[in-house]
Amino acid sequence: MPFCPYCKKKITMSKAFCSDDCKENYFHLVSIQVPKPFISRLYTFHNESEREIEIIKYSKLHNMKLDLLRKKVYSAATKAGFIDGVSNKNTSLQSTYGG
């Protein structure tokens, strides 16, 4: 049995995603691009609350889903070495996105 690429639930062979929401979220997440200078600025110059405000502004400016943008930012910050992936309070995002 294969797994849903977004939520990792078991699904039947005839399906690609377990639901329409997973399909929509998966392709939206893939389409989100967060520039490295934005990540660098977030984690170099801003504290946690300022970071959240900047992410919300970026989400509204580019018309993105906030929760998916948070996952993408968290993943990019982990890859860039700004966070280690374990100490952050959003550790559930790591297992959801696989980053």
C-alpha positions in Angstrom: 0.0 0.0 0.0 1.3 3.4 -0.9 1.2 6.5 1.3 -0.3 9.9 0.8 2.6 12.3 -0.1 1.3 15.1 2.1 0.1 13.5 5.3 1.8 10.0 5.0 -1.4 8.1 5.7 -1.9 4.7 4.0 -4.0 4.8 0.9 -5.2 2.4 -1.7 -3.2 1.8 -4.9 -5.9 3.6 -7.0 -5.5 6.9 -5.2 -2.7 9.4 -5.3 -3.8 11.4 -2.2 -6.1 10.5 0.7 -8.3 13.6 0.3 -8.8 16.7 -1.8 -7.4 18.8 1.0 -4.1 16.8 1.1 -3.8 17.2 -2.7 -4.4 20.9 -2.6 -2.0 21.4 0.4 0.7 19.3 -1.2 0.7 21.3 -4.5 0.5 24.6 -2.7 3.4 23.6 -0.5 5.5 22.6 -3.5 4.7 25.9 -5.2 5.8 28.1 -2.2 9.3 29.5 -2.6 10.9 31.4 0.3 14.1 33.3 -0.6 17.2 32.6 1.4 17.8 36.3 2.2 14.3 36.4 3.8 15.1 33.4 6.0 18.5 34.9 6.9 16.9 38.2 7.9 14.2 36.4 9.9 16.6 34.4 12.0 19.4 37.0 12.2 17.6 40.2 13.1 14.2 39.2 14.5 13.1 37.6 17.7 10.3 35.0 17.9 7.4 37.4 18.0 8.8 39.7 15.2 9.5 36.6 13.1 5.9 35.5 13.4 4.7 39.0 12.4 7.0 39.0 9.3 5.8 35.5 8.3 2.2 36.7 8.5 3.0 39.8 6.4 4.8 37.7 3.8 1.8 35.3 3.7 -0.7 38.1 3.1 1.6 39.8 0.6 2.0 36.7 -1.6 -1.4 35.2 -0.9 -0.2 32.0 0.7 -1.7 29.8 3.3 -0.1 30.7 6.6 0.4 27.2 8.0 2.0 25.9 4.8 4.3 29.0 4.7 5.3 28.3 8.4 6.3 24.7 7.4 8.3 25.9 4.4 10.1 28.6 6.5 10.8 26.1 9.2 12.2 23.6 6.7 14.3 26.3 5.0 15.7 27.5 8.3 16.6 24.0 9.3 18.4 23.4 6.0 20.2 26.7 6.3 21.4 25.8 9.8 19.5 28.6 11.7 17.6 26.0 13.8 18.5 22.4 14.6 15.0 21.0 14.1 14.7 19.5 17.7 14.6 22.5 20.0 11.9 24.5 18.2 8.4 24.2 19.5 7.2 23.3 16.0 8.7 19.8 15.9 5.5 18.4 14.6 6.1 20.3 11.4 9.3 18.4 10.9 7.6 15.0 10.8 4.6 16.4 8.8 6.8 17.9 6.1 9.7 15.6 6.4 12.2 18.4 6.7 
